[in-house]
């Protein structure tokens, strides 16, 4: 039972950075504005805004990372998205951000991030896209269901996080039919429940060799999406293809050209 109590802690795998790393980022990425957002419960979230646009009001891509990802890993990639500003804000307890992550807090934080940037004079608040990878796809879906986004990009998304996570944990602990393990996993991130209510376009990218989130879970979510949808399978793509696949980023760039 002690192992079951620890299950929810497997959902989040915070990766921290220190001030010396932040200083290196400051020197390396001259287009990265350091961002601090104070939440409604007085938690400070830290990250960066990458400015790739010469427009007075730039379109914005808001990115939500994986369970073990510190979003400065995306800085060099984000610089390649010409014409779009990119918001990279770390989850609670990740990077320099304070607090402790939970589903509700990350949902609320995503809304706070959106609200902060949508009020800035250098952001086109009528052209904001929500993007998530792995765990972050559930947060991106929730944001698109609660705020006005013009599109959603999901990379290795799941239909219901607790379903496949419960299966993984059940196999690992050899419990199988002893318990309905989704009962113990509060961080359900039930994306498929929200999908049909979202009427804006979707781009879904999934790897055919992804063992972390099998492609059928991505297909289930796409099938329920309420708006125009495009699903692309990345050939020989494992769970981390987003960090190395030129094909994936070409699809993302093409999507951003038409939303």
Number of C-alpha atoms within 10 A of each C-alpha: 6 6 9 14 10 12 18 17 13 11 22 20 15 18 16 15 13 9 10 9 12 16 10 10 16 15 10 12 14 10 16 23 14 15 14 17 18 15 17 10 9 10 16 17 23 20 24 22 21 25 24 20 17 12 14 10 17 22 22 30 25 24 25 28 24 21 18 15 23 24 21 19 12 16 20 12 13 22 18 13 20 14 18 27 28 27 26 27 29 25 32 21 19 26 24 22 20 17 16 14 18 17 16 12 16 19 18 17 25 26 19 17 20 22 13 14 19 18 11 11 11 18 19 18 21 14 19 27 28 28 27 23 25 24 23 25 29 28 29 27 26 24 25 25 18 14 14 18 24 18 25 27 25 27 28 29 31 32 27 20 25 23 18 18 22 21 16 15 19 19 11 10 11 10 13 15 8 8 11 14 20 18 10 16 21 14 19 21 24 19 23 22 14 20 21 16 15 22 17 19 21 26 20 26 27 30 24 17 17 17 11 15 22 19 19 14 19 23 17 15 21 25 14 18 21 16 16 13 17 13 17 15 16 18 14 11 20 18 19 16 22 21 12 11 14 11 15 22 18 12 15 19 16 10 17 23 9 8 15
